[in-house]
Amino acid sequence: MTRSEPRVVTGLMLGAFLAFGIDTLVIVAGLWYVDRLSAAAARWVSVAVLAFFTLWVGVRWARLRLRNGAGDGGDTGDDSTDQRDPLEKLKQRYADGELSDAEFEERLDTLLDADRRAESTGETARLELSRDSE
């Protein structure tokens, strides 16, 4: 499974939940409007649908925060964080005293130039950037 597939699945799930929730709310509102459903029942169904959707969004948000936070806390064996943000790695190496001022500025210029090239060509230059910052 590639990295983009979980986002696609999450997007599809979000779309399905939105469609189901909105359809349910429309049906409940219609039934209430034609006096086939009491106001109290319509209210409870609406609250239940909204609560379920809010809970689902909260769980997804918490999972994303935990997944993104796991890469910040230490070595998890996944080097994708370093490839994704070489600027932070470069800053950390400079702060740790591994790089001189001149080396830091030279590598920073290289990173910025690579980012500009990547934006202009639409390609990702993260692998090149991570090699440059090592």
C-alpha positions as CSV (number, residue, x, y, z in Angstrom):
1,M,0.0,0.0,0.0
2,T,1.5,3.3,-1.0
3,R,1.4,6.5,1.2
4,S,-1.4,8.1,-0.9
5,E,-3.7,5.1,-0.6
6,P,-4.6,5.7,3.1
7,R,-5.5,9.3,2.2
8,V,-7.7,8.1,-0.7
9,V,-9.4,5.6,1.6
10,T,-9.9,8.3,4.3
11,G,-11.3,10.6,1.7
12,L,-13.7,8.0,0.4
13,M,-14.8,7.1,3.9
14,L,-15.3,10.8,4.7
15,G,-17.4,11.2,1.6
16,A,-19.5,8.1,2.4
17,F,-20.1,9.3,6.0
18,L,-21.0,12.7,4.8
19,A,-23.4,11.4,2.2
20,F,-25.0,8.9,4.6
21,G,-25.3,11.5,7.3
22,I,-26.8,14.2,5.1
23,D,-29.2,11.7,3.5
24,T,-30.3,10.6,7.0
25,L,-30.8,14.1,8.2
26,V,-32.8,15.0,5.0
27,I,-35.0,12.0,5.4
28,V,-35.6,12.7,9.1
29,A,-36.4,16.3,8.4
30,G,-38.8,15.3,5.6
31,L,-40.5,12.8,7.9
32,W,-40.8,15.4,10.6
33,Y,-42.2,17.9,8.1
34,V,-45.0,15.6,7.0
35,D,-45.8,14.6,10.6
36,R,-44.6,11.0,10.2
37,L,-42.0,11.5,12.9
38,S,-42.2,13.3,16.2
39,A,-40.0,16.3,16.9
40,A,-38.3,14.5,19.7
41,A,-37.5,11.5,17.6
42,A,-36.2,13.7,14.8
43,R,-34.1,15.6,17.3
44,W,-32.6,12.4,18.7
45,V,-31.8,10.9,15.3
46,S,-30.2,14.1,14.2
47,V,-28.1,14.3,17.4
48,A,-27.1,10.7,17.0
49,V,-26.0,11.2,13.4
50,L,-24.0,14.3,14.2
51,A,-22.5,12.7,17.3
52,F,-21.4,9.7,15.3
53,F,-19.8,11.8,12.6
54,T,-18.1,14.0,15.1
55,L,-16.7,10.9,16.9
56,W,-15.4,9.5,13.6
57,V,-13.7,12.7,12.7
58,G,-12.2,13.0,16.2
59,V,-10.8,9.4,16.0
60,R,-9.3,10.0,12.6
61,W,-7.8,13.3,13.7
62,A,-6.3,11.6,16.8
63,R,-4.8,8.8,14.7
64,L,-3.2,11.3,12.4
65,R,-1.8,13.3,15.3
66,L,-0.4,10.2,16.9
67,R,1.1,9.0,13.6
68,N,2.7,12.4,12.8
69,G,3.8,12.8,16.4
70,A,5.5,9.4,16.5
71,G,8.1,10.6,14.0
72,D,9.0,13.6,16.1
73,G,9.6,11.8,19.3
74,G,12.6,9.7,18.3
75,D,13.9,7.1,16.0
76,T,11.0,4.9,14.9
77,G,12.9,3.2,12.2
78,D,11.1,5.2,9.6
79,D,13.4,7.6,7.7
80,S,10.5,9.2,5.8
81,T,10.4,12.1,8.3
82,D,14.0,13.0,7.4
83,Q,13.2,12.8,3.7
84,R,10.0,14.8,4.1
85,D,11.7,17.7,6.0
86,P,15.4,18.0,5.3
87,L,15.4,21.7,6.4
88,E,14.6,20.6,10.0
89,K,17.3,18.1,9.9
90,L,19.8,20.7,8.6
91,K,18.7,23.1,11.4
92,Q,19.2,20.4,14.0
93,R,22.7,19.5,12.7
94,Y,23.6,23.2,12.8
95,A,22.3,23.6,16.3
96,D,24.2,20.5,17.4
97,G,27.4,22.1,16.1
98,E,28.0,19.5,13.3
99,L,28.0,22.3,10.6
100,S,29.9,25.6,10.5
101,D,28.2,28.8,9.5
102,A,29.5,28.6,6.0
103,E,28.4,24.9,5.6
104,F,25.0,25.7,7.0
105,E,24.5,28.6,4.6
106,E,25.7,26.6,1.6
107,R,23.5,23.7,2.3
108,L,20.5,26.0,3.1
109,D,21.0,27.6,-0.3
110,T,21.1,24.2,-1.9
111,L,17.9,23.2,-0.2
112,L,16.1,26.4,-1.3
113,D,17.3,26.0,-4.9
114,A,16.1,22.4,-5.0
115,D,12.7,23.4,-3.6
116,R,12.4,26.1,-6.3
117,R,13.4,23.6,-8.9
118,A,10.9,21.1,-7.6
119,E,8.1,23.6,-7.5
120,S,8.9,24.8,-11.0
121,T,9.1,21.2,-12.5
122,G,6.3,19.7,-10.3
123,E,8.6,17.0,-9.2
124,T,9.7,16.0,-5.7
125,A,13.4,16.5,-5.0
126,R,13.3,15.3,-1.4
127,L,15.7,12.4,-1.9
128,E,18.3,14.8,-3.3
129,L,17.7,17.2,-0.5
130,S,18.1,14.6,2.2
131,R,21.4,13.5,0.6
132,D,22.6,17.1,0.5
133,S,21.8,17.7,4.1
134,E,23.7,14.7,5.4
